[in-house]
Amino acid sequence: MAKAVAHANIALVKYWGKRDAALNLPVAGSLSLTLDGLRTETTVERLGRGGEDEVRLNGELADAGARRRVQSFVDRVRAQASSQEAVRVESHNHFPTASGLASSASAFAALAGAACAAFGLERSEAELSVLARLGSGSAARSIFGGFARMQAGERADGQDAHAVPVASQIELGAVIGLVTGKAKAVGSTEGMNRTRETSPYDRAWIQTVERDLPAVEQALRSGDFDELARLTEGNCLAMHANGMAARPGLIYWAPATIALMHTVRSLRAGGVPTFFTIDAGPHVVAFCSPEAMAEIQSVFEKLEGVQEVRACRTGPGIQVEA
Ligand code: DP6
């Protein structure tokens, strides 16, 4: 039996658009921070030929959709190992209860590591990142700890579309304000496809990402916190503006989302080093200097519509045990 542990990541420069749906290739790069608090542990056990795959998520048998997604991922690993053995996959998410957070990133990173180890495939981090991407685009970045940049790549087979680690002078924590509400209305895959097909702003969005990526890397390298704040918030708002301009428009925000954005900005105006980002859902992530985490957490906890607050520090890359 093989086991892998991976952590979720939150993007500062967002991935929102695919150039190839089958191979899950992004139109542009992206850049994220892996976080320690959001952990997935996955085991993969080979059951021999002729058996049936078994998929358990958080102790329960997976529903048909999740089972298919895991199986078709494992099929790729079986093909690489020239094996037809069935597997038992067990995955546990150590996430806040109100979640709706991007669990697919840590899930497919951990599954890539555990499945390769179970079938005796030795893979580099870049190769694991390529594989994880096939499960979920953001999972490619969770192979690495700290800051990671996803490369869009140019090859049609996607072998150069993987993440790489990024050096930084800036250390960040993240305080996540989980906003009350149901699971997100439109999933990332559907939302980004709709945006690409119908939003009049999509070209401008891709150009924005191509400008923001080197600028964010430069801000990290030189330790320019204010520039990082300006770029990250701008990129997040541009992604959401692009989604809102799709038809029908994507509105991921709830009232508390907007309250949290204003709160982060007024904290920053008052001298607290923090800035926000938002994924395809209502929750708000306040990136901040680690010293500011406790203060931001206590401010967030008092806001109406905030169900739970989770403070995370920088997380490690994938850990695999064969
Ligand atoms: C808004 O990785 O969930 O969180 O590749 O279709 O599985 P798929 O999409 P996914 O998209 C994440 C989108 C995002 C931005 C980001 O993490 O970069």
Residues whose N, C-alpha, C, O or C-beta is under 5 A from the ligand:
A	BS01	DP6	A11 V13 K14 Y15 S30 A102 S104 G135 S136 G137 S138 A139 S188 T189 D279 A280
